[in-house]
Amino acid sequence: FEAGLAHPETLIDDRPTNFGGYRPRNFDFGYQGTVSVREALEMPLNVPAIRLLEAVGPARLVARLKRAGAEPVLPRGDRPGLPIGLGGVGLSLDQLVTLFAGLAEGGAPVALTRLPRQAQTAPGEFLDARAAWQVADIIAGTSPPAGHASGGFAYKTGTSYGYRDAW
């Protein structure tokens, strides 16, 4: 969103695609055709995510994750590749919480603590405020899982690389 490559209502294809030998599929193995970026993130759809990551560059995404305080772990000797867009990178739960908290704080890194009410926004910015708002607005529109509250919460569903979290 920052680079102007897309915005929430940009149309993008969700169709079987080969990215130099990498062929991401959606969790349900189906495809939706042409959708908005908003719909692609809400559903979530893997091919549109990889299309956008290819345009931005995996190394750039890893640099942003690091700017936000995360420490992505790749297999020894590997360079960042397109699979990181679908969970093919190691992040701790604390790091994921930090990233999502940063979205809620308008793109500012958040330093988490183990004590309530002591988390602080760290200096700097890992994502500009406009882009952070757009992403947060999209995930705020995602329907909650059955039986869960909707008010005041944003939900992000997803399935990691290799369907490891399909439980």
VEXDOKE-987309 format. One record per residue: x, y, z of N, C-alpha, C in turn. Coordinates in pm, whole numbers, padded with zeros to 5 digits, always signed. Example, Ala and Ser with C-alpha at 12.3 -4.5 7.8 and 13.67 -1.06 7.14 Angstrom:
+01319-00569+00780+01230-00450+00780+01320-00330+00780;+01285-00225+00708+01367-00106+00714+01290+00003+00787;
end
This chain:
+00083-00119+00000+00000+00000+00000+00087+00125+00000;+00197+00121+00075+00286+00237+00080+00340+00275-00057;+00379+00176-00134+00442+00201-00264+00339+00235-00372;+00211+00226-00340+00108+00255-00437+00084+00142-00536;+00135+00023-00506+00114-00092-00593-00030-00142-00587;-00094-00116-00475-00232-00161-00454-00294-00077-00344;-00425-00081-00338-00502-00027-00226-00614-00126-00201;-00693-00112-00098-00791-00214-00065-00888-00252-00177;-00919-00160-00265-01017-00191-00370-00952-00226-00505;-00820-00236-00510-00751-00280-00631-00796-00421-00665;-00823-00447-00793-00861-00581-00836-00736-00663-00864;-00741-00790-00822-00628-00880-00835-00680-01019-00866;-00602-01096-00941-00645-01230-00981-00611-01335-00877;-00706-01421-00851-00686-01541-00771-00711-01658-00864;-00606-01699-00934-00613-01808-01031-00487-01893-01017;-00491-02018-01058-00369-02099-01052-00254-02027-01124;-00141-02015-01057-00028-01941-01109+00101-02012-01072;+00198-02007-01163+00330-02064-01140+00428-01948-01127;+00486-01932-01009+00584-01828-00984+00722-01892-00988;+00773-01921-01106+00906-01981-01119+00918-02114-01049;+00817-02197-01057+00818-02328-00992+00742-02333-00861;+00710-02219-00806+00631-02212-00682+00486-02191-00720;+00399-02283-00677+00258-02279-00714+00170-02277-00588;+00150-02160-00531+00066-02153-00411-00079-02187-00443;-00145-02247-00344-00287-02278-00356-00359-02227-00233;-00487-02207-00247-00570-02167-00133-00600-02289-00048;-00636-02263+00077-00664-02371+00172-00769-02469+00119;-00872-02416+00053-00980-02501+00002-00952-02555-00138;-00834-02527-00191-00790-02569-00324-00873-02508-00436;-00959-02414-00404-01039-02344-00505-00981-02207-00533;-01037-02140-00632-00993-02006-00670-01116-01919-00690;-01101-01790-00663-01214-01697-00666-01219-01611-00791;-01118-01620-00879-01115-01534-00997-01064-01396-00961;-01126-01293-01014-01084-01156-00985-01155-01106-00860;-01076-01059-00764-01129-01008-00636-01058-00878-00602;-01110-00805-00506-01039-00688-00456-00931-00735-00358;-00832-00651-00337-00727-00684-00239-00791-00700-00102;-00892-00620-00071-00964-00634+00057-01021-00774+00071;-01092-00822-00032-01151-00956-00026-01042-01062-00015;-00933-01044-00087-00825-01142-00085-00766-01156+00055;-00751-01044+00127-00696-01049+00262-00799-01101+00362;-00924-01065+00344-01028-01111+00437-01052-01262+00427;-01040-01321+00308-01080-01461+00290-00989-01563+00357;-00870-01571+00368-00759-01514+00292-00728-01600+00169;-00680-01534+00067-00643-01602-00057-00492-01595-00075;-00431-01708-00104-00286-01715-00111-00225-01660-00239;-00285-01687-00353-00225-01642-00479-00217-01489-00485;-00322-01415-00450-00308-01269-00450-00199-01220-00354;-00187-01285-00239-00083-01245-00143+00055-01262-00205;+00075-01372-00276+00206-01396-00337+00227-01304-00456;+00123-01272-00530+00136-01175-00640+00188-01041-00585;+00131-00995-00476+00175-00869-00418+00315-00880-00359;+00346-00991-00294+00480-01010-00239+00584-01012-00350;+00551-01074-00461+00645-01077-00574+00675-00934-00621;+00572-00849-00623+00591-00711-00666+00676-00631-00566;+00657-00657-00437+00729-00585-00333+00870-00641-00314;+00880-00774-00314+01008-00841-00293+01017-00903-00156;+01047-01033-00148+01056-01101-00018+01163-01043+00075;+01276-01001+00020+01382-00944+00105+01334-00814+00170;+01255-00738+00097+01201-00613+00152+01104-00642+00266;+01023-00747+00251+00931-00785+00358+01009-00826+00483;+01114-00906+00467+01194-00949+00582+01257-00827+00650;+01305-00731+00572+01362-00609+00631+01257-00534+00712;+01133-00529+00663+01025-00462+00736+00993-00536+00865;+00991-00667+00859+00965-00745+00980+01070-00713+01086;+01195-00703+01043+01304-00672+01137+01289-00531+01192;+01248-00436+01108+01227-00298+01153+01119-00292+01260;+01025-00385+01254+00916-00389+01351+00953-00464+01478;+01076-00516+01484+01119-00585+01604+01112-00735+01596;+01069-00791+01484+01064-00936+01468+01202-00986+01425;+01225-01113+01448+01350-01177+01407+01316-01299+01323;+01283-01280+01196+01244-01393+01110+01355-01496+01099;+01317-01622+01107+01413-01732+01096+01386-01806+00967;+01487-01813+00882+01481-01888+00757+01568-02011+00770;+01541-02115+00692+01631-02230+00693+01774-02186+00664;+01870-02250+00727+02011-02213+00714+02051-02201+00566;+02107-02085+00534+02157-02063+00399+02053-02017+00300;+01926-02013+00339+01820-01971+00246+01808-01819+00243;+01777-01769+00125+01742-01628+00108+01590-01619+00119;+01539-01502+00153+01393-01487+00156+01333-01515+00018;+01232-01599+00015+01162-01632-00109+01013-01612-00093;+00940-01635-00199+00795-01613-00196+00721-01693-00088;+00763-01813-00051+00690-01886+00054+00680-01813+00188;+00766-01713+00212+00755-01641+00341+00622-01568+00350;+00560-01538+00237+00432-01470+00237+00318-01555+00288;+00342-01686+00296+00238-01777+00344+00282-01855+00468;+00376-01800+00541+00418-01863+00665+00546-01941+00657;+00619-01934+00546+00744-02007+00530+00861-01936+00595;+00840-01881+00713+00943-01813+00790+00908-01832+00937;+01010-01848+01019+00986-01867+01161+00968-01736+01234;+00857-01724+01307+00830-01610+01394+00769-01665+01523;+00804-01605+01635+00744-01647+01761+00607-01582+01776;+00529-01633+01870+00398-01574+01899+00416-01429+01945;+00515-01403+02028+00541-01266+02073+00568-01175+01954;+00643-01223+01856+00674-01142+01739+00547-01115+01657;+00462-01215+01643+00335-01194+01570+00248-01092+01643;+00241-01103+01774+00163-01007+01853+00222-00867+01835;+00352-00855+01838+00418-00726+01818+00381-00666+01683;+00381-00747+01579+00347-00699+01444+00203-00650+01437;+00110-00729+01489-00030-00687+01487-00055-00566+01577;+00014-00560+01691+00001-00442+01778+00053-00318+01705;+00159-00334+01628+00212-00223+01550+00113-00172+01447;+00036-00262+01387-00070-00218+01295-00171-00133+01371;-00210-00180+01489-00309-00107+01569-00255+00029+01615;-00123+00041+01623-00061+00167+01665-00021+00254+01545;-00081+00227+01431-00056+00312+01314+00078+00291+01248;+00135+00171+01262+00262+00140+01198+00383+00161+01285;+00363+00197+01411+00475+00217+01504+00510+00085+01572;+00638+00052+01581+00675-00072+01652+00630-00065+01797;+00591-00179+01852+00545-00187+01990+00640-00280+02065;+00688-00233+02179+00771-00314+02266+00680-00383+02367;+00669-00513+02358+00582-00587+02450+00653-00616+02580;+00574-00625+02687+00626-00665+02817+00535-00775+02871;+00577-00840+02971+00497-00946+03033+00397-00892+03135;+00407-00764+03166+00319-00705+03266+00209-00624+03199;+00086-00634+03247-00024-00558+03187+00002-00408+03189;-00045-00341+03087-00042-00194+03077+00098-00134+03071;+00199-00216+03041+00333-00162+03030+00389-00169+02888;+00314-00221+02795+00361-00223+02656+00375-00079+02609;+00480-00053+02536+00505+00083+02490+00532+00083+02341;+00493+00193+02278+00527+00211+02138+00675+00247+02134;+00749+00174+02052+00891+00200+02036+00908+00314+01936;+01019+00384+01941+01040+00494+01847+01051+00442+01703;+01012+00525+01609+01025+00488+01469+00894+00443+01409;+00907+00389+01291+00789+00346+01216+00832+00231+01125;+00753+00122+01123+00786+00015+01030+00691+00014+00911;+00583+00088+00922+00485+00098+00815+00420+00234+00827;+00403+00304+00714+00344+00437+00727+00200+00427+00778;+00157+00532+00845+00027+00531+00914-00089+00502+00819;-00084+00554+00697-00194+00532+00602-00203+00384+00566;-00090+00322+00535-00089+00180+00499-00131+00094+00618;-00083+00128+00737-00122+00052+00857-00273+00061+00877;-00330+00181+00858-00474+00197+00874-00549+00111+00771;-00502+00110+00647-00570+00032+00544-00571-00117+00578;-00458-00170+00622-00451-00312+00658-00540-00338+00780;-00531-00253+00881-00613-00271+01001-00762-00263+00968;-00799-00172+00879-00939-00160+00838-00988-00287+00769;-00903-00346+00687-00942-00469+00619-00962-00581+00720;-00866-00604+00808-00881-00716+00900-00990-00691+01003;-01022-00564+01029-01135-00534+01119-01267-00578+01056;-01271-00586+00924-01392-00629+00854-01405-00779+00838;-01304-00852+00882-01309-00998+00873-01406-01053+00976;-01494-01142+00933-01591-01202+01025-01520-01284+01131;-01565-01271+01256-01503-01351+01362-01541-01498+01348;-01459-01586+01407-01497-01727+01409-01630-01744+01481;-01702-01848+01449-01832-01875+01510-01821-01874+01663;-01912-01803+01726-01916-01800+01871-01822-01702+01938;-01752-01619+01859-01657-01523+01915-01709-01380+01897;-01665-01293+01986-01708-01152+01984-01659-01081+01859;-01736-00982+01816-01694-00905+01699-01655-00763+01736;-01714-00705+01836-01690-00564+01869-01551-00539+01924;-01476-00449+01860-01346-00409+01911-01231-00503+01879;-01258-00609+01804-01153-00704+01770-01137-00712+01619;-01015-00732+01575-00987-00759+01434-00935-00903+01428;-00981-00977+01331-00941-01116+01316-00863-01133+01187;-00760-01213+01191-00687-01248+01069-00676-01399+01067;-00740-01457+00967-00730-01601+00951-00617-01630+00853;-00575-01752+00851-00472-01788+00755-00421-01927+00781;-00352-01977+00685-00292-02109+00692-00147-02097+00651;-00060-02146+00733+00082-02133+00704+00127-02230+00595;+00246-02206+00549+00310-02288+00446+00303-02435+00485;+00262-02519+00394+00254-02662+00419+00136-02704+00503;+00040-02613+00523-00082-02641+00602-00049-02686+00744;+00061-02638+00800+00103-02679+00934+00004-02637+01041;-00068-02530+01021-00158-02484+01128-00304-02509+01094;-00331-02607+01011-00467-02634+00969-00547-02704+01078;-00506-02698+01200-00576-02759+01311-00677-02661+01365;
end
